[in-house]
Amino acid sequence: MADTRLIQGRYQLLDLIGRGGMGEVWRARDESLGRHVAVKCLKPMGRQHEPSYLRVLRERFRREARVAASLQHRGITVVHDFGESEGGVLYLVMELLDGRNLSQLLEDNRHHPLPVPEVIEIAAQVGAALDYTHRQGIVHRDLKPANIVRLADGTVKICDFGIARLAHDIGFSTRLTGTGIAMGTPHYMSPEQIGSGNVDHRSDLYSLGCVLYEIATGAPPFDMDDAWAVLVGHRDTPPRPPRELRPELPCPFETVVLDLLAKDPDDRPADAAAFVQGLAELTPYRMATPPGGTLSEARPRPVRAAARLPEPPRLPGWARNMTTGSKAAGTGRLQPPPDPSAALTGAWTGAREDGPAGTGTRRIPPQPSGSERPSPDERAAELAARYSEGLRLARLDRWAEAAEVQRAVATERDRLLGPDHPDTLAARYELGFALSRLGRPQDALREFARTAAGRERAAGPDHPDTLAARQETAYVLGRLGRHFEAHQVYTSVLAARERVMGGDHPDTLRCRHNLAFNLSRLGRLEESYRMASDVAAARSRVVGREHPDTLVTRYEVGYALGQLGRWTEALRTYQEVAASRARVLGPDEPDTLAARYEAGICLGRLGRSEEALELYRELVEDRTRAQGPAHPDTLRARHGLGVNLGRLGRWEEALAEARDVCAIRARVLGPDHPDTLVSRREVAVGLGWLGRWTDALAVYRDVAQARQRVLGADHPDALASRHDEAHCLEQLGRSAEAVELYRQVAAVRRTSVTRGNQQPR
């Protein structure tokens, strides 16, 4: 800073009024024009900073000046002048704002939320300013309460375009962000900023949602002290609905904010103008600002109550979809959202058409008739609205409805646009995804195969969208038990990803993870273990040892170790994963509970049944509280508890537990569900150990017949049940029948092995 506090012989610095990451802001007097202004100066740097670091900061400062000076809007701070003083100090001269930024307003209010009319008025003014800014091709990228000022007359202004990015200057921005200098503020960063993805105007809309959430509730949507926890929250955790924190908030306002906070850019308003239009239903709550006055609380006029969007599922994306491919879509105007498992990468664009604000529905234009038949553009817009509705249903786990919507959209787009149009393929891809979630892998396979073929014709075999569809194809092949075919597809996709994206790209690592998973299903356990270990090491290096994606692969390492009989190592791995997940995700998250469950299996395998029994008792209690008493995972923990009761010789208790779990599974999952049959077999085991072999034989036969009916006579589980039946006959002294049954099982196994050996390798 110049010792004379005089910049360029014109701007006399008077009082320091602010200090930020890039510089200091002074109240100053413009000696030439006799007015007070604000002067922002690049903060003086010591010699400890690298010259390259200083060059980047200075270039950012100059860019801020050029960007800010180009903007002329009542909602944006006016820039009067900028330059570099004789001492090398960069400066920016702005209008002096007589007001308080939103952070200061919250502090003044003891961090209590602002009155509802003020919040809505601020939202409308900031939305209008962002609409203007975005139409100039400029993205702010650091929108936060400290950068939004409310003046004494009620005018709201956005300031500090210090890390704004000209939309056409992508390469330049990439160079600036490659230095390791943090861009943005964690509590207000969009998921695509966190993932270093393609940041466009919708990132500002997400940040605006964070700001509105905070001034309306008193706290940001993810209010944790740990920066990593905040970033994970932005990326994967649905925000708590604002009305749970402040019930008097209007329902339509909550819907507007939750739309802004959508994880996928596609699911936010298409632009700031659409957001402002969405505030129309809040007009009765909004009060005009009296001239020269300030906003104050007022009682809103009654309005129609609006339905709230159901809360999305709490299960983190990396747990739900880890073994699938990345969701991606065509290069056309509409694209589907990213797979929740897509780590920290990816950005998707597309339009959305909302219904009346707050209804949680999409407005679908009525079907015209006769001469009122819509134009192709109108029809395309209608299909876009229906496509978005399908995405919303999928996010709510309403997969059957989502599938029907996307099937209809795909059929109509096929007719209107052609089978290989990116929009047609996007709907077909989403249809496949919904069918997969509905447990219809064969139908999903057909849709993914058609999507992959169409994308290969339209975009090429190595396009990310093509590879995403092919990876989903491999996933459903695995679901169908066609692991050799899945292996071939995964191997081909992995080679393309490594060639196009590099070995450490998150999509490449995800494909390698999937391949490791599939190798274990092929019985190639050593290869599976080595590949999973390599992926875990790479993810630990790239995103950190406790990153959720790293933990997913470390979990898979534990599975491979168990399959190899290395139970002590598997136990240690699962315990480490469980501890890390408890820290990162919380103790009651399904992923954390799953790792604890696997640790219990390891303890049982190691003969440490007392410890396993204690673990399962605690796990049953935790899962019952977190997931409910009839949830499949809760029942799985109860099954493990019963097994270990048996290992400890407490067979009466084990039998009672097995019967109870079997009855609930039959009611919840169905009598022939694999989990139900496992419980029925456990009932037979308990009867046998109690010497009730006749009763045990009847149960073993029921299980064997059900498995033959559901899985086929040569399925390993069906053969194991026939073997159980033969053993029971032996215990009853019916040796001839037992020998004949053993002979039949052996013959089926030989035929199955011969057929397997004839498969291409």
C-alpha positions in Angstrom: 0.0 0.0 0.0 1.4 3.4 -0.9 2.5 5.2 2.3 0.8 8.4 1.2 -2.5 6.6 0.9 -2.9 8.4 -2.3 -3.6 6.3 -5.4 -2.6 7.7 -8.8 -2.6 11.2 -7.2 -6.4 11.1 -7.3 -8.0 8.6 -4.8 -7.3 9.5 -1.1 -7.7 6.4 1.1 -9.5 7.2 4.3 -10.8 4.2 6.2 -10.3 0.4 5.8 -13.8 -1.0 5.5 -13.2 -4.5 4.4 -10.6 -7.2 3.9 -11.0 -10.4 1.9 -9.1 -13.2 0.2 -7.9 -11.0 -2.7 -7.4 -7.6 -1.2 -8.6 -4.7 1.0 -11.4 -2.3 0.4 -11.1 1.3 1.5 -13.4 4.2 1.8 -11.8 6.9 -0.3 -12.3 10.4 -1.7 -12.1 11.0 -5.4 -10.2 14.3 -5.4 -11.0 15.0 -9.0 -14.8 14.7 -8.7 -15.2 15.5 -5.0 -17.1 12.3 -4.2 -16.6 9.3 -1.9 -15.9 6.0 -3.5 -14.7 2.5 -2.5 -11.3 1.5 -3.6 -10.3 -2.2 -3.7 -6.5 -2.8 -3.7 -4.6 -6.1 -4.2 -3.4 -7.1 -0.7 0.3 -6.5 -0.3 2.2 -9.8 -0.5 5.4 -10.8 1.2 8.4 -12.5 -0.4 7.3 -15.9 0.9 4.9 -16.2 -2.1 6.0 -17.7 -5.4 6.2 -15.3 -8.3 3.8 -17.5 -10.3 1.3 -17.3 -7.4 1.5 -13.5 -7.5 1.1 -13.4 -11.3 -2.0 -15.4 -11.0 -3.5 -13.1 -8.4 -2.7 -10.0 -10.3 -4.2 -11.4 -13.5 -7.3 -12.4 -11.6 -7.5 -8.8 -10.3 -7.2 -7.3 -13.7 -9.8 -9.7 -15.0 -12.2 -8.7 -12.2 -11.8 -5.1 -13.2 -12.6 -5.8 -16.9 -15.5 -8.0 -16.1 -17.1 -5.7 -13.5 -16.6 -2.6 -15.6 -18.5 -4.1 -18.4 -21.7 -4.6 -16.3 -24.3 -1.9 -16.1 -27.3 -2.9 -13.9 -28.9 -1.4 -10.8 -28.4 -4.8 -9.0 -24.6 -4.8 -9.7 -22.0 -2.6 -8.1 -20.8 0.2 -10.4 -17.1 0.2 -11.3 -15.7 3.7 -12.0 -12.0 3.1 -12.7 -9.2 0.6 -12.4 -5.5 0.5 -13.0 -2.0 0.0 -11.4 -0.4 2.7 -9.2 3.3 3.7 -9.3 4.1 1.3 -6.5 2.7 -1.7 -8.4 -0.6 -1.7 -6.4 -3.5 -2.8 -8.5 -6.7 -1.0 -7.6 -10.4 -1.0 -8.5 -12.6 2.1 -7.9 -16.3 1.3 -7.2 -19.4 3.1 -6.0 -19.4 3.4 -2.2 -22.4 1.4 -1.0 -24.4 2.7 2.0 -25.7 -0.6 3.4 -24.9 -4.0 4.9 -24.1 -7.3 3.3 -26.2 -10.3 4.1 -23.7 -11.8 6.4 -23.7 -8.6 8.4 -27.5 -8.5 8.4 -27.6 -12.0 9.9 -25.0 -11.0 12.5 -27.0 -7.9 13.3 -30.0 -10.2 13.8 -28.0 -12.6 16.0 -28.0 -15.2 13.2 -31.8 -15.4 13.3 -33.4 -15.6 9.9 -34.5 -12.5 8.1 -38.2 -11.7 7.8 -40.0 -13.6 5.0 -40.8 -10.5 2.9 -37.2 -9.4 3.0 -36.0 -12.8 1.9 -38.3 -12.9 -1.0 -37.5 -9.3 -2.1 -33.8 -10.1 -1.9 -34.3 -13.3 -4.0 -36.2 -11.3 -6.7 -33.6 -8.6 -6.9 -30.6 -10.9 -7.0 -32.3 -13.1 -9.5 -32.8 -10.1 -11.8 -29.2 -9.1 -11.5 -28.0 -12.6 -12.2 -30.2 -12.8 -15.3 -28.6 -9.7 -16.7 -25.1 -10.9 -15.8 -25.6 -14.4 -17.3 -26.9 -12.8 -20.5 -23.6 -11.0 -20.8 -21.9 -14.4 -20.7 -20.5 -13.9 -17.2 -20.7 -16.4 -14.3 -19.9 -15.0 -10.8 -18.8 -18.3 -9.2 -18.5 -16.9 -5.7 -22.0 -15.8 -4.8 -22.4 -15.7 -1.0 -24.0 -13.5 1.7 -20.8 -11.4 2.0 -21.0 -10.5 -1.7 -24.6 -9.4 -1.6 -25.3 -5.9 -0.2 -28.6 -4.4 0.8 -28.6 -0.6 0.6 -30.5 1.7 3.0 -33.2 2.3 0.3 -33.8 -1.4 0.0 -31.8 -1.9 -3.3 -29.9 -5.2 -3.4 -26.6 -5.3 -5.2 -24.1 -8.1 -6.1 -20.4 -7.2 -5.7 -17.0 -8.8 -6.0 -16.6 -10.5 -9.4 -13.1 -11.4 -8.3 -13.4 -15.0 -9.6 -16.0 -14.4 -12.3 -15.4 -16.3 -15.5 -16.2 -15.1 -19.0 -18.1 -17.9 -20.6 -16.0 -17.9 -23.7 -12.7 -17.8 -21.8 -12.7 -21.4 -20.6 -9.1 -22.2 -21.4 -7.9 -19.1 -19.6 -9.9 -19.9 -16.5 -8.6 -23.5 -16.5 -5.1 -22.1 -16.3 -5.9 -19.9 -13.4 -7.5 -22.7 -11.5 -4.6 -25.0 -12.0 -2.5 -23.4 -9.3 -4.2 -24.9 -6.3 -5.7 -21.6 -5.3 -9.2 -22.3 -3.9 -12.0 -21.1 -6.1 -15.3 -20.4 -4.4 -16.5 -20.8 -0.7 -17.4 -24.3 0.5 -20.7 -23.4 2.1 -22.0 -22.0 -1.2 -20.2 -24.1 -3.8 -22.2 -26.1 -6.4 -21.6 -29.8 -6.8 -20.0 -29.1 -10.3 -17.6 -26.6 -8.8 -16.5 -29.2 -6.2 -15.9 -31.7 -9.0 -14.0 -29.3 -11.2 -16.7 -29.9 -13.8 -18.2 -27.6 -16.4 -19.4 -24.6 -14.4 -22.0 -22.5 -16.1 -24.7 -20.0 -15.0 -26.7 -22.7 -13.2 -23.8 -22.9 -10.7 -24.7 -19.4 -9.6 -28.3 -20.5 -9.2 -27.2 -23.2 -6.8 -25.1 -20.7 -4.8 -28.1 -18.4 -4.7 -30.2 -21.3 -3.3 -27.6 -21.7 -0.5 -27.8 -18.0 0.3 -31.6 -17.9 0.4 -31.6 -21.0 2.5 -29.3 -19.3 5.0 -31.1 -16.0 5.3 -34.4 -17.8 5.5 -33.4 -20.3 8.2 -30.4 -18.7 9.9 -27.9 -21.4 8.7 -26.6 -22.6 5.4 -27.9 -25.9 4.0 -24.8 -27.9 5.1 -23.7 -26.2 8.3 -20.6 -28.2 9.4 -17.3 -26.9 10.5 -15.3 -29.4 8.5 -14.9 -28.2 4.9 -14.8 -31.8 3.5 -18.0 -32.7 5.2 -19.6 -29.5 3.7 -18.4 -30.5 0.2 -19.7 -34.1 0.6 -23.0 -32.6 1.7 -23.3 -30.4 -1.4 -22.4 -33.4 -3.6 -24.5 -36.2 -2.2 -26.8 -35.2 0.7 -30.3 -33.9 0.1 -30.7 -30.6 2.1 -33.1 -30.6 4.9 -36.3 -28.9 3.7 -36.3 -25.2 5.0 -39.8 -25.5 6.5 -38.5 -28.1 8.9 -36.3 -25.4 10.4 -38.8 -22.6 10.0 -42.4 -23.7 9.5 -43.8 -20.3 8.7 -41.9 -20.2 5.4 -44.4 -20.4 2.5 -44.5 -23.8 0.8 -43.8 -22.3 -2.6 -40.7 -20.6 -1.3 -39.4 -24.0 0.0 -40.0 -25.5 -3.4 -38.2 -22.7 -5.2 -35.2 -23.1 -2.9 -35.0 -26.9 -3.2 -35.2 -26.5 -7.0 -32.2 -24.2 -6.9 -30.3 -26.8 -4.7 -30.8 -29.7 -7.1 -27.6 -31.7 -7.3 -27.8 -31.9 -11.1 -27.7 -28.6 -13.1 -30.4 -30.0 -15.3 -32.8 -30.1 -12.4 -32.4 -26.4 -11.5 -34.3 -23.6 -13.2 -33.0 -23.3 -16.8 -31.8 -19.8 -16.1 -32.2 -16.9 -13.6 -35.2 -15.5 -15.6 -37.0 -18.8 -15.0 -36.2 -18.6 -11.3 -37.6 -15.0 -11.1 -40.7 -16.2 -12.9 -41.0 -19.0 -10.4 -41.2 -16.4 -7.6 -44.5 -15.1 -9.0 -46.6 -17.3 -6.7 -44.8 -15.6 -3.8 -46.0 -12.1 -4.8 -48.6 -12.0 -1.9 -45.7 -12.5 0.5 -43.5 -9.9 -1.1 -43.8 -6.3 0.0 -42.8 -3.2 -1.9 -40.0 -1.2 -0.5 -41.1 2.3 0.5 -39.0 5.1 -1.0 -36.0 5.8 1.2 -37.1 3.2 3.7 -36.1 -0.4 4.5 -38.0 -3.6 4.4 -39.8 -4.8 7.4 -41.9 -7.8 8.4 -45.5 -7.8 7.3 -48.3 -10.3 7.5 -48.7 -12.0 4.1 -52.0 -12.4 2.5 -53.3 -16.0 2.4 -52.4 -18.0 -0.7 -53.1 -21.4 -1.9 -51.0 -24.0 -0.1 -48.7 -25.9 -2.3 -47.6 -29.5 -2.1 -44.0 -30.1 -1.1 -41.7 -32.3 -3.0 -41.1 -35.6 -1.2 -37.6 -35.8 0.3 -35.2 -37.7 -1.9 -33.8 -40.9 -0.5 -31.0 -40.4 2.1 -28.9 -43.3 0.8 -25.7 -41.8 -0.6 -25.2 -42.2 -4.4 -21.9 -44.0 -4.1 -23.6 -46.8 -2.1 -26.7 -47.1 -4.4 -25.1 -47.2 -7.8 -21.4 -48.0 -7.3 -21.4 -51.0 -9.6 -23.1 -49.2 -12.5 -21.6 -46.9 -15.1 -21.7 -43.1 -15.3 -24.9 -41.7 -16.4 -24.5 -39.6 -19.4 -26.5 -38.6 -22.4 -26.4 -37.4 -25.9 -24.9 -34.2 -27.2 -28.3 -32.7 -28.0 -30.1 -30.0 -26.1 -31.4 -32.3 -23.4 -29.2 -34.6 -21.3 -30.0 -36.8 -18.3 -28.5 -36.1 -14.9 -25.2 -37.6 -13.7 -25.2 -41.0 -12.0 -25.1 -40.4 -8.2 -22.0 -42.6 -8.2 -20.2 -40.3 -10.6 -17.6 -39.2 -8.0 -16.7 -35.5 -8.3 -16.9 -35.2 -12.1 -19.4 -34.4 -14.8 -21.7 -31.6 -15.7 -25.0 -31.9 -17.5 -27.1 -29.3 -19.3 -30.7 -29.2 -20.3 -34.0 -27.3 -20.0 -36.7 -28.0 -17.5 -40.3 -26.9 -17.6 -42.0 -26.5 -14.2 -45.6 -26.6 -13.4 -47.2 -24.1 -11.0 -44.6 -23.1 -8.4 -44.7 -25.3 -5.3 -46.7 -28.2 -6.8 -43.8 -30.4 -7.4 -45.2 -31.3 -10.8 -44.2 -30.5 -14.4 -46.7 -28.6 -16.5 -47.5 -30.7 -19.6 -49.4 -28.7 -22.2 -52.9 -30.2 -23.1 -53.1 -32.2 -26.2 -54.6 -30.0 -29.0 -56.9 -31.4 -31.6 -57.6 -30.7 -35.3 -56.1 -27.5 -36.6 -54.5 -26.8 -33.2 -51.9 -29.5 -33.6 -48.7 -28.3 -32.1 -45.6 -27.3 -34.1 -42.5 -29.5 -33.9 -40.9 -27.1 -31.5 -43.9 -27.1 -29.3 -44.0 -30.9 -29.3 -40.3 -31.0 -28.5 -40.9 -28.7 -25.5 -43.7 -30.9 -24.3 -41.5 -34.0 -24.5 -38.8 -32.1 -22.7 -41.2 -31.4 -19.8 -42.3 -35.0 -19.7 -38.7 -36.2 -19.8 -37.9 -33.9 -16.8 -40.9 -35.4 -15.0 -39.4 -38.8 -15.5 -36.1 -37.7 -14.0 -38.0 -36.3 -11.0 -39.8 -39.5 -10.5 -36.6 -41.4 -10.6 -35.0 -39.2 -8.0 -37.9 -40.1 -5.7 -37.3 -43.8 -6.3 -40.7 -44.0 -8.1 -39.1 -46.2 -10.8 -42.2 -47.8 -12.2 -43.7 -44.4 -13.0 -40.4 -43.1 -14.3 -40.1 -46.1 -16.6 -43.5 -45.5 -18.1 -42.9 -41.8 -18.7 -39.5 -42.4 -20.3 -40.9 -45.2 -22.5 -43.5 -42.9 -23.8 -41.0 -40.1 -24.4 -38.6 -42.4 -26.1 -41.3 -43.7 -28.4 -42.5 -40.3 -29.3 -39.0 -38.8 -29.8 -38.2 -41.8 -32.0 -41.1 -40.9 -34.2 -40.5 -37.2 -34.1 -36.6 -36.9 -34.1 -35.4 -40.4 -35.2 -34.0 -43.4 -33.3 -30.4 -42.1 -33.1 -31.2 -38.5 -32.1 -29.4 -37.7 -28.8 -32.7 -36.8 -27.1 -34.3 -40.1 -28.1 -31.3 -42.0 -26.8 -31.3 -40.0 -23.6 -34.9 -41.1 -22.8 -34.1 -44.7 -23.8 -31.1 -44.6 -21.5 -33.2 -43.4 -18.6 -35.8 -46.1 -19.4 -33.0 -48.7 -19.1 -31.9 -47.3 -15.8 -35.4 -47.4 -14.4 -35.9 -51.0 -15.6 -32.7 -52.0 -14.0 -33.8 -50.5 -10.7 -37.1 -52.4 -11.0 -35.3 -55.7 -11.1 -35.9 -56.2 -14.8 -32.3 -56.6 -16.0 -33.3 -58.4 -19.3 -35.5 -55.5 -20.3 -32.9 -53.0 -19.2 -30.3 -54.8 -21.2 -32.3 -54.4 -24.4 -32.6 -50.6 -23.8 -29.0 -50.1 -22.9 -27.9 -52.1 -26.0 -30.0 -50.0 -28.3 -28.7 -46.8 -26.6 -25.1 -47.9 -26.9 -25.5 -48.8 -30.6 -27.3 -45.6 -31.4 -24.7 -43.5 -29.6 -21.9 -45.3 -31.3 -23.4 -44.5 -34.7 -24.1 -40.9 -33.8 -21.1 -39.9 -31.7 -18.5 -42.7 -32.1 -17.4 -45.7 -30.1 -15.2 -43.7 -27.7 -17.6 -40.9 -26.9 -18.2 -40.7 -23.1 -22.0 -41.1 -23.7 -21.4 -44.3 -25.7 -19.1 -45.7 -23.0 -21.6 -44.9 -20.3 -24.3 -46.9 -22.1 -21.9 -49.8 -22.7 -20.9 -49.8 -19.0 -24.5 -50.0 -18.0 -24.9 -52.9 -20.4 -22.1 -54.7 -18.7 -23.7 -54.1 -15.3 -27.0 -55.6 -16.2 -25.2 -58.6 -17.9 -23.7 -59.2 -14.5 -27.1 -58.9 -12.9 -28.2 -61.7 -15.3 -25.3 -63.9 -14.2 -23.7 -63.5 -17.6 -20.4 -62.5 -16.0 -18.1 -63.6 -18.9 -20.0 -61.3 -21.3 -19.9 -58.5 -18.7 -16.2 -59.0 -18.4 -15.7 -58.6 -22.1 -17.7 -55.4 -22.2 -16.0 -54.0 -19.1 -12.6 -54.7 -20.5 -13.4 -53.0 -23.8 -14.9 -49.9 -22.0 -11.9 -49.7 -19.7 -9.4 -49.7 -22.5 -11.3 -46.9 -24.2 -11.6 -44.9 -21.0 -7.9 -45.2 -20.3 -7.1 -44.2 -23.8 -9.4 -41.2 -23.9 -9.5 -40.0 -20.3 -6.4 -41.4 -18.6 -5.9 -44.0 -15.9 -6.7 -41.8 -12.9 -9.9 -40.2 -14.3 -12.8 -41.0 -11.9 -14.8 -42.7 -14.7 -11.8 -44.9 -15.5 -11.4 -45.8 -11.9 -15.1 -46.6 -11.6 -14.9 -48.9 -14.6 -11.9 -50.7 -13.1 -13.8 -51.1 -9.8 -16.7 -52.7 -11.7 -14.3 -55.0 -13.5 -12.7 -56.1 -10.2 -16.2 -56.8 -8.9 -17.1 -58.8 -11.9 -13.8 -60.8 -11.7 -14.7 -62.0 -8.3 -18.0 -63.3 -9.7 -16.1 -65.2 -12.3 -14.1 -66.9 -9.6 -10.9 -65.0 -10.5 -10.3 -64.0 -7.0 -6.6 -63.1 -7.0 -7.1 -60.9 -10.0 -10.1 -59.3 -8.4 -8.2 -58.6 -5.2 -5.2 -57.1 -7.1 -7.3 -54.9 -9.2 -9.5 -53.7 -6.3 -6.4 -53.0 -4.3 -4.9 -50.9 -7.2 -8.1 -48.9 -7.6 -8.3 -48.3 -3.9 -4.7 -47.0 -3.9 -5.4 -44.8 -6.9 -8.5 -43.3 -5.4 -6.7 -42.8 -2.1 -4.1 -40.9 -4.0 -6.5 -38.8 -6.2 -9.4 -38.0 -3.8 -8.1 -39.1 -0.3 -8.1 -42.3 1.8 -11.5 -41.5 3.4 -13.3 -40.3 0.4 -16.5 -42.3 0.0 -15.5 -43.6 -3.4 -12.2 -44.9 -2.0 -14.1 -46.5 0.8 -16.4 -48.3 -1.6 -13.4 -49.9 -3.3 -11.7 -50.7 0.0 -14.9 -52.5 0.9 -14.6 -54.5 -2.3 -11.0 -55.3 -1.2 -12.4 -56.8 2.0 -14.9 -58.9 0.0 -12.1 -60.3 -2.2 -10.0 -61.1 0.9 -12.9 -63.0 2.4 -13.4 -64.9 -0.8 -9.8 -65.9 -0.6 -10.2 -67.1 2.9 -8.0 -64.4 4.3 -10.5 -63.6 7.0 -8.2 -61.7 9.4 -7.2 -59.3 6.7 -10.8 -58.9 5.6 -11.9 -58.2 9.1 -9.3 -55.5 9.6 -10.3 -53.9 6.2 -14.0 -53.9 7.0 -13.4 -52.5 10.5 -11.3 -49.7 9.0 -13.9 -48.9 6.4 -16.7 -48.9 9.0 -14.7 -46.5 11.2 -14.0 -44.2 8.3 -17.6 -44.2 7.1 -18.9 -43.5 10.6 -16.7 -40.4 10.6 -17.5 -39.3 7.0 -21.1 -40.3 6.6 -22.3 -40.9 10.2 -22.8 -44.1 12.3 -26.3 -44.8 11.0 -25.7 -44.5 7.3 -26.5 -47.7 5.4 -22.9 -47.8 4.1 -21.5 -47.7 7.6 -23.9 -50.4 8.8 -23.0 -52.6 5.8 -19.3 -52.5 6.6 -20.1 -53.5 10.3 -22.3 -56.4 9.0 -19.4 -57.7 6.9 -17.1 -57.4 9.9 -19.5 -59.7 11.8 -19.3 -62.3 9.0 -15.5 -62.2 9.4 -15.7 -62.7 13.1 -18.0 -65.7 12.7 -15.6 -67.2 10.1 -12.7 -66.8 12.5 -14.6 -68.7 15.2 -15.1 -65.5 17.3 -18.8 -66.1 17.6 -19.2 -64.3 21.0 -17.9 -61.1 19.4 -19.9 -61.6 16.3 -23.1 -62.2 18.4 -22.5 -58.9 20.3 -21.8 -57.0 17.1 -25.0 -58.4 15.5 -27.1 -57.5 18.5 -26.0 -53.9 18.3 -26.4 -53.9 14.5 -29.9 -55.1 14.7 -30.8 -52.4 17.2 -29.1 -49.7 15.0 -30.6 -50.9 11.7 -34.1 -51.1 13.3 -33.8 -47.5 14.4 -32.3 -46.3 11.1 -34.1 -48.5 8.6 -37.0 -50.1 10.3 -37.6 -53.6 11.7 -38.8 -55.2 8.4 -36.0 -53.7 6.2 -34.1 -56.4 4.3 -30.8 -55.2 5.9 -32.3 -55.4 9.4 -33.5 -58.9 8.7 -30.0 -59.8 7.3 -28.5 -58.7 10.6 -31.0 -60.8 12.5 -30.1 -63.7 10.3 -26.4 -63.3 11.2 -27.4 -63.1 14.9 -29.3 -66.5 14.6 -26.4 -68.1 12.8 -24.0 -67.2 15.5 -26.4 -68.4 18.2 -26.2 -71.8 16.5 -22.4 -71.7 16.4 -22.5 -71.2 20.1 -24.8 -74.3 20.5 -27.8 -72.2 21.5 -30.0 -74.0 19.0 -33.4 -73.3 20.5 -32.8 -69.6 20.4 -31.3 -69.9 16.9 -34.4 -71.8 15.6 -36.8 -69.3 17.1 -34.8 -66.4 15.5 -34.7 -68.2 12.1 -38.4 -68.9 12.1 -39.2 -65.3 13.0 -36.9 -63.9 10.3 -38.3 -66.4 7.7 -41.9 -65.3 8.4 -41.1 -61.6 8.0 -39.1 -62.2 4.9 -41.9 -64.3 3.3 -44.3 -61.5 4.1 -42.1 -58.6 2.9 -40.1 -60.2 0.1 -42.2 -63.2 -0.9 -42.0 -66.9 -0.1 -39.6 -67.8 -3.0 -37.2 -64.8 -2.5 -33.6 -66.0 -2.1 -33.3 -64.4 1.3 -36.5 -66.1 2.4 -35.1 -69.4 1.2 -31.9 -68.9 3.1 -33.9 -68.4 6.3 -36.0 -71.5 5.6 -32.8 -73.5 5.2 -31.6 -72.1 8.6 -34.8 -73.3 10.1 -34.0 -76.8 8.8 -30.4 -76.6 10.1 -31.7 -75.8 13.6 -34.2 -78.6 13.5 -31.4 -81.0 12.5 -29.2 -79.9 15.3 -32.1 -80.5 17.7 -32.4 -84.0 16.4 -35.7 -83.4 14.6 -34.6 -84.8 11.3 -38.0 -85.7 9.9 -39.1 -82.1 10.3 -35.8 -80.9 8.9 -36.2 -83.1 5.8 -39.5 -81.6 4.9 -38.1 -78.1 5.1 -35.0 -79.0 3.1 -37.2 -80.5 0.4 -39.3 -77.4 0.3 -36.2 -75.2 -0.1 -34.7 -77.5 -2.8 -38.0 -77.5 -4.8 -38.3 -73.7 -4.6 -34.7 -73.1 -5.7 -35.1 -75.5 -8.6 -38.2 -73.7 -9.6 -36.7 -70.2 -9.3 -33.1 -70.7 -10.2 -33.0 -73.9 -12.2 -32.0 -77.5 -11.4 -28.2 -76.9 -12.0 -27.9 -73.7 -10.0 -25.3 -74.1 -7.2 -27.8 -73.1 -4.6 -30.3 -75.7 -5.8 -27.7 -78.4 -5.9 -26.6 -77.4 -2.3 -30.2 -77.9 -1.2 -30.4 -81.3 -2.8 -27.2 -82.2 -1.0 -28.7 -81.0 2.3 -31.7 -83.2 1.6 -29.4 -86.3 1.0 -27.6 -85.6 4.3 -30.9 -85.5 6.1 -31.9 -88.9 4.6 -28.6 -90.3 5.9 -29.3 -89.1 9.4 -32.7 -90.8 9.2 -31.1 -94.1 8.2 -32.4 -94.0 4.6 -29.0 -94.6 3.1 -30.1 -96.0 -0.3 -32.2 -92.9 -1.0 -29.3 -90.7 0.1 -26.8 -92.4 -2.2 -29.2 -92.1 -5.2 -29.7 -88.4 -4.5 -25.9 -87.8 -4.1 -25.5 -89.6 -7.5 -28.1 -87.3 -9.1 -26.4 -84.2 -7.8 -23.0 -85.3 -9.0 -24.4 -86.0 -12.5 -25.9 -82.5 -12.7 -22.7 -81.0 -11.5 -20.6 -82.8 -14.1 -23.0 -81.8 -16.9 -22.8 -78.2 -15.7 -19.0 -78.2 -15.5 -18.8 -79.7 -19.0 -21.1 -77.1 -20.4 -19.1 -74.3 -18.6 -15.8 -75.6 -20.1 -17.2 -75.3 -23.6 -17.9 -71.6 -23.0 -15.4 -69.3 -24.9 -12.7 -67.9 -22.7 
